[in-house]
Amino acid sequence: MASGILSRCFAAARVPPIYVLHLNKRLTMADLGNEPDALSGIWAAKALGATAGAGISLIYLLPKSRREAASRFMTGMSCGLIFGGPTGLWLAERLGIADALSGTEVMLTGAAAASLSAWWVLGALARVAERYGSRPNGR
């Protein structure tokens, strides 16, 4: 019953599926991680992209302490590894370069973008919370 309701909601909303055309083959999220021979390459691309995104975001917005740097780096890595695939597919589709990229390249760019975004947002929110979070004189 629940699956029927969800399918009707998605059909009514006309949510287009996100996919990438590569070598005249339609790639979906399932195709990016289910190839046994390419699985290690996909995970390496995710890890490399997430590390690059986290490193760039550290340079872009310098942390005040080692603790802040470590927490922001781990958050960036986590977001890059988790959201790298969907972000890469979305970016490739939006930029219109999906037919020129392989699955590994989609993962690499997606992980870097997700990691960079998470890092920057977390760093900016930490600075705002530090500035406005505690007020002098107990107000």
SVG drawing of the C-alpha trace seen along z (x, -y; Angstrom):
<svg xmlns="http://www.w3.org/2000/svg" viewBox="-2 -42 48 50">
<polyline fill="none" stroke="black" stroke-width="0.4" points="0.0,0.0 2.8,-2.4 4.7,-1.7 1.7,-2.4 1.1,-5.8 4.8,-6.7 4.8,-5.7 1.7,-7.8 3.2,-10.8 6.4,-10.6 4.4,-10.1 2.2,-13.1 5.2,-15.2 7.0,-14.1 10.3,-13.8 12.8,-13.0 15.3,-10.2 18.9,-11.3 21.1,-9.5 24.3,-9.9 24.8,-8.8 28.3,-7.3 29.3,-5.7 25.6,-5.6 24.8,-3.6 22.5,-5.1 24.2,-5.1 22.2,-5.3 23.3,-5.3 23.1,-1.5 25.6,-1.3 28.3,-3.4 29.0,-0.9 28.0,2.5 30.8,3.4 33.1,5.9 36.1,5.0 35.6,1.2 34.6,1.2 38.0,0.5 38.4,-2.4 35.1,-3.9 35.9,-3.8 39.4,-5.2 37.9,-8.0 35.4,-8.7 38.1,-8.8 40.4,-11.0 37.6,-13.4 36.5,-13.7 40.0,-14.3 40.7,-16.9 37.4,-18.7 38.1,-18.7 41.7,-19.9 40.6,-22.8 37.9,-23.8 40.5,-23.9 42.6,-26.3 39.6,-28.4 38.3,-28.9 41.2,-28.4 40.2,-26.7 41.0,-28.3 42.1,-25.2 43.2,-21.6 40.0,-20.3 37.9,-22.4 40.2,-21.3 39.8,-17.6 36.0,-17.8 35.6,-19.8 37.9,-17.4 36.0,-14.3 32.7,-15.9 33.9,-16.7 35.2,-13.2 32.0,-11.7 29.8,-13.9 32.1,-13.3 31.9,-9.5 28.2,-9.4 26.9,-12.0 29.6,-11.8 27.6,-9.7 24.4,-11.6 26.2,-15.0 28.4,-13.9 25.4,-12.7 23.5,-15.9 26.5,-18.1 27.2,-16.1 23.5,-16.4 23.3,-20.1 26.5,-21.0 25.7,-18.9 28.9,-17.0 27.5,-13.6 28.3,-12.0 32.0,-12.9 32.6,-11.5 33.2,-8.0 31.7,-6.6 35.0,-7.1 35.2,-10.8 31.6,-11.3 32.4,-9.9 35.6,-12.0 34.0,-15.3 30.8,-14.6 32.8,-13.6 35.0,-16.7 32.0,-19.0 30.0,-17.4 33.0,-17.5 33.9,-21.1 30.3,-22.3 29.9,-20.5 33.2,-21.9 32.5,-25.5 28.9,-25.4 30.1,-23.8 33.0,-26.3 30.7,-29.3 28.1,-28.1 30.7,-27.5 32.0,-31.0 28.5,-32.5 27.6,-30.4 30.9,-31.5 30.2,-35.1 26.5,-35.3 26.2,-32.2 27.4,-33.7 27.0,-37.3 28.9,-39.1 27.2,-40.0 24.9,-37.0 22.4,-38.5"/>
</svg>
